[in-house]
């Protein structure tokens, strides 16, 4: 024997790292029912994306064997992706879409009422999916009190700007939420017991109109406040106001039936949105009376503008705390936590409230 060659047997199957990219197209499909939905189609591997590498350094003898395995895999992979991976991708997409629609339809509790959303149509815009939603407001008995769907009111959808998702709610829907939380009401206040300084100043203002009427005011004097109509939300970029129509009456004592006068007041309050975890909160700041009308008077005709400042202060001290107490429960945004985020963030456009996950 001139020479001998000793080589170890292959102790294990050749270890290969294989990487490829699978792609599919998301389309909007209109079904026989007429309701469009998102579907996943044309699933395949991305040609030219296949990358195969050996995990172990092989000897010169074993390398051709490994290369032959690699060459066999290249034409087989597209069929493998089509038959094995694509059905999994399609099923996962359908599950994700169903979960998303379920989250969208979770009722939003508003005191005794609640708001529900439903899908109108999905739209694909650039690299984002937009779900156009209808909304309805229901009372405690489950009866629909207001519908919001397609409307002549336009809605500008802002870009995501890096946010994982956004919920854009039209102004009239937000206004309906505030109306549900702040229904019209009537209440009376013993002003001299609750706010004696304001009672003293009110008496001083009435004295300029009628000294006789001012002298009739006693410690049991009553101010009656009626929020006559539902509030109206006025939005602008970065700011919001709530307009209200209010009726205010002053009674000399708790025993008398007829008021000194009845004032109709058109007032605005600054509306401040903020978030607390996944709750959207709203707080009304001081109120200003920009129009005041004399509706009825038992002390003779007078210029109601004489009482503009004092009535604004009474409303700020009495009505605003009462309304903020009703708004304190907040508006739950369960979608935020359901999608894995801890807190919400908000912004305002000229016609909508935009809710996004808060950046960490």
Secondary structure, DSSP 8 states (H G I E B T S, - for coil): -----------S---EEEE--EEEEEEEEE-TTS-EEEEEEEEEE-TT--EEEESS---HHHHHHHHHHHHHHHHHHHHHIIIIIHHHHHHHHHHHHHHHHHHHTS-EEETTEEEEEEEEEEEEETTEEEEEEEEEEE-TTS-EEEEE-S-SS-------TT-S-EEEEEHHHHHHHHHHHS---EEEEEHHHH-HHHHHHHHHHHHHH-HHHHHH--TT-EEEEEE-S--EEEEETTEEEEEEEEEEEEESSSS-SS-SEEEEEEEEEEEEEEEETTEEEEEEEEEEEEEEEEEEESS----GGGGHHHHHHHHHHHHHHHHHHHHTT-EE-HHHHHTT-S-EEEEE-SSEEEEEE---
